[in-house]
Amino acid sequence: MTLPFKAVAVDMDGTFLDDRKQYNHEQFDKLLTEFEKRGVHFIVASGRPYARLKEDFKDFADRMDFVTANGSRLILEGKEAAVYPFKREDMLELIAQVQAKYGKMATMVFEREMAYLHSEVAKQERDFLAYFAGASTVIDDWNDLPKDDIIQVTFGMDSNHAKDIEKAFNDTHSNKIVAFASANMAIDVNVAGVNKGSGLKRLLEKLDMTGDDLIAFGDGGNDIDMLDFAKYSYAMDNGMDEVKKHASYIAPANTENGVFRVLQKYLDEN
């Protein structure tokens, strides 16, 4: 028998990783090796940037592909396959608009290989977001950002405000952004039309595949488009209720090794 899918896509936080932000490397190596034998591509689809994901998978990154920053940057066979950046002026206006309404909060601006946080926010708040960056530094003025492409902005705030932020900005800027509840206290903002689903679609097209070839796992608001796209879609048992509505199946919780258990079951049965 053969597996019903040719590609696997996993979210990181709350899905592939346990609550200590860890995964079993030995078990993953065995799983990845078996997929390689069967010609199955393993893809990480995350709000994290590639700089961080390379560290998360430093022993495996050359054997995987990546949909990073919620689909803003695609990495295929270790090389950048596509990038979908903001206009710099839009990003600066967005930060000003959000902070004018909700006050100062830890904010992180992602370029390709570096993330930037503002010095005016307390170090403890900055450190919460800096963990997800892989490489980060502090600046005193957003206007001093280098001129590389900006691929994502993350606000350290109540994620229930995500859609309000999206609507408020798009009402005056012709639908230029999309905002996701990426964690309880984090909102990711990307350029309109970018999400994990669109990123996977674009990446799989380069491999002559479609969503019918994909099994995907997620738990948060930024995973909904990915689950809608995948034929075999799994929401984690610990995931948001809204996310579960977009999945065909429920996987055991991330604390119960849910992704590994589901994938190993497919391997054992096929």
Buried (B, 14 or more C-beta within 10 A) or exposed (E): EEBEBBBBBBBBBBBBBBEEEEBEEEEBEBBBEBBEEEEBBBBBBBBBBBBBBBEBBEEBBEBBBBBBBBBBBBBBEEEEBBBBBBEBEBBBBBBEBBBEEBEEBBBBBBBBEBBBBBEEBEEEBBEBBBEBBBBBEEBEEBEEBEEEBBBBBBBBBBBEBBBBBBEBBBEEBEEBBBBBBBBEBBBBBBBBEBBBBBBBBBBBEEBEBBBEBBBBBBBBBBBBBBBBBBBBBBBBBBBBEEBBEBBEEBBBBBBBBBBBEBBBEBBEEE
